[in-house]
Amino acid sequence: MKHLLATTTLVSLLTLSSTALLAGDKHHKRHNQHRFDDTARVTHVEPIYTSVRVASPRRECRSHNYHRSDYQPRESYTTTIAGGIIGGVLGNQLGGGNGKKILTVAGVLLGGSIGRDLGYQAQPTSRYNRGDECRTVQSYHQEQRIDGYQVTYRYQGQTYTSRMDYDPGNRLPVEVSVRPASRRYY
């Protein structure tokens, strides 16, 4: 008996729910019976272009040479020795007796000092260096890009035009809706 009661209850519930579903489906069909989908023949597609400014980074390098002068002392004792010899010869010629010895020593020292100073004068040396200077610069140009399409199509002998985001090809899906006109015709 319990099984019979459970089965009867289940069958009743299923019957009631399917009736409600069918009634809702009829209402849905009645609501949309004036709309349907169809296709129209595309007669012309015209791209719509927009001009945009586009930045392109590029690396720009310039090479340049520059001259650099350095002053470096000579590292030779030749001038000091030559100055000492010349100073000693001159000092030896000027004096007499013990004075000759003193003037010779003084000439050697003074000549050596003058020779050293002349030898250590900075001598210019030149160097040529090559340098590259690089930087990134923006280069701009105008570009034409497609912004949409002006689509002309025919449906039921009438010509229509719409702007679209894509090229639909040869056939265009259309939604057709029929409703009574707001004016009365007698």
C-alpha positions in Angstrom: 0.0 0.0 0.0 2.8 2.4 0.8 4.3 1.7 -2.7 1.0 2.4 -4.4 0.7 5.7 -2.5 4.3 6.8 -3.3 3.8 5.9 -7.0 0.5 7.7 -7.2 2.0 10.8 -5.6 5.0 10.7 -8.0 2.9 10.3 -11.1 0.7 13.2 -9.9 3.7 15.5 -9.4 5.1 14.6 -12.8 1.8 15.3 -14.5 1.4 18.7 -12.8 5.0 19.8 -13.5 4.8 18.7 -17.2 1.6 20.6 -17.7 3.1 23.7 -16.2 6.2 23.3 -18.5 4.0 22.9 -21.5 1.9 25.9 -20.6 5.0 28.0 -20.2 6.4 26.8 -23.5 3.1 27.8 -25.2 3.3 31.3 -23.7 6.9 31.6 -24.9 6.0 30.6 -28.4 3.0 33.0 -28.4 5.3 35.8 -27.3 7.8 35.2 -30.1 5.5 34.1 -32.8 5.9 37.5 -34.5 9.7 37.2 -34.6 11.9 34.9 -36.6 15.4 34.7 -38.0 16.2 34.7 -41.8 19.1 35.7 -44.0 19.6 38.7 -46.4 21.8 38.9 -49.4 24.8 41.3 -48.9 25.2 43.6 -51.9 28.0 45.9 -50.8 30.6 46.1 -48.0 32.6 49.3 -47.5 35.4 49.4 -44.9 35.4 52.4 -42.7 38.9 53.6 -41.9 40.2 55.7 -39.0 43.6 57.5 -39.1 45.7 56.7 -36.0 49.0 58.1 -34.9 51.5 55.3 -34.2 54.7 55.6 -32.2 57.8 53.5 -33.1 60.8 53.7 -30.8 64.2 53.5 -32.6 67.8 53.7 -31.4 69.8 56.6 -32.8 73.6 56.6 -32.4 76.2 59.2 -33.4 79.9 58.4 -33.5 82.4 61.2 -32.9 86.1 61.5 -32.5 87.6 63.8 -29.9 91.2 64.8 -29.4 92.7 64.6 -25.9 96.1 66.0 -25.0 98.0 64.8 -22.0 101.2 66.2 -20.7 103.7 63.6 -19.5 107.2 64.2 -18.2 110.1 62.4 -19.8 111.7 59.7 -17.8 115.3 60.1 -18.9 118.4 61.3 -17.0 120.1 62.4 -20.2 119.3 66.1 -19.8 120.4 66.1 -16.2 123.8 64.5 -17.1 124.3 66.7 -20.1 123.5 69.8 -18.1 125.9 68.8 -15.4 128.7 68.2 -17.9 128.1 71.6 -19.6 127.9 73.3 -16.2 131.1 71.7 -15.0 133.0 72.7 -18.2 131.9 76.3 -17.9 132.6 76.4 -14.1 136.1 75.0 -14.7 136.9 77.7 -17.3 136.0 80.6 -15.0 137.9 80.1 -11.8 141.5 79.7 -10.8 143.1 77.5 -8.1 140.7 76.3 -5.3 138.0 78.6 -6.8 138.2 76.6 -10.0 137.2 73.5 -8.1 134.4 75.2 -6.3 133.1 76.8 -9.6 133.4 73.4 -11.4 131.3 71.7 -8.7 128.9 74.6 -8.7 128.6 74.4 -12.5 128.0 70.7 -12.4 125.2 71.1 -9.8 123.6 74.1 -11.5 123.9 72.6 -15.0 122.5 69.3 -13.8 119.5 71.1 -12.2 118.8 73.1 -15.3 119.1 70.0 -17.4 116.7 68.1 -15.1 114.2 71.0 -15.3 114.4 71.0 -19.1 114.0 67.2 -19.2 111.0 67.1 -17.0 109.0 69.7 -18.7 105.8 68.1 -19.7 105.6 67.0 -23.3 102.3 66.9 -24.9 101.0 63.6 -26.1 97.9 63.3 -28.2 95.3 60.7 -28.2 92.3 60.3 -30.4 89.4 58.5 -28.9 86.2 57.4 -30.6 83.0 57.7 -28.8 79.4 56.5 -29.5 76.5 58.4 -28.1 73.2 56.5 -28.4 69.6 57.4 -27.4 66.1 56.1 -28.0 63.9 58.5 -29.9 60.2 58.1 -30.8 59.3 58.2 -34.5 55.6 58.9 -35.3 53.6 58.0 -38.4 50.0 58.0 -39.5 48.3 54.6 -40.2 44.9 53.8 -41.6 43.0 51.1 -39.6 39.6 49.6 -40.2 37.1 50.8 -37.6 34.0 49.0 -39.0 32.1 48.2 -42.1 29.2 49.9 -43.9 27.1 47.0 -45.1 24.3 47.2 -47.7 22.0 44.2 -48.0 18.6 43.3 -49.6 15.8 41.6 -47.9 12.3 41.0 -49.4 13.1 43.5 -52.3 14.1 46.3 -49.9 17.6 47.7 -49.5 19.0 48.4 -46.0 22.3 49.7 -44.7 23.9 49.1 -41.3 27.3 49.8 -39.7 28.9 46.6 -38.4 32.1 45.6 -36.6 32.8 42.8 -39.0 32.5 41.9 -42.7 29.5 39.5 -42.8 30.4 37.9 -46.2 27.7 37.1 -48.8 24.8 36.4 -46.5 23.8 38.3 -43.3 21.6 36.8 -40.6 18.6 39.1 -39.9 15.9 39.1 -37.2 12.5 39.8 -38.7 9.8 41.2 -36.5 6.1 41.6 -37.5 3.7 43.8 -35.5 0.5 45.7 -36.2 1.0 49.3 -37.5 0.1 52.1 -35.2 -2.1 53.8 -37.9 -5.5 52.6 -38.9 -6.1 51.9 -42.5 -9.8 51.7 -43.8 
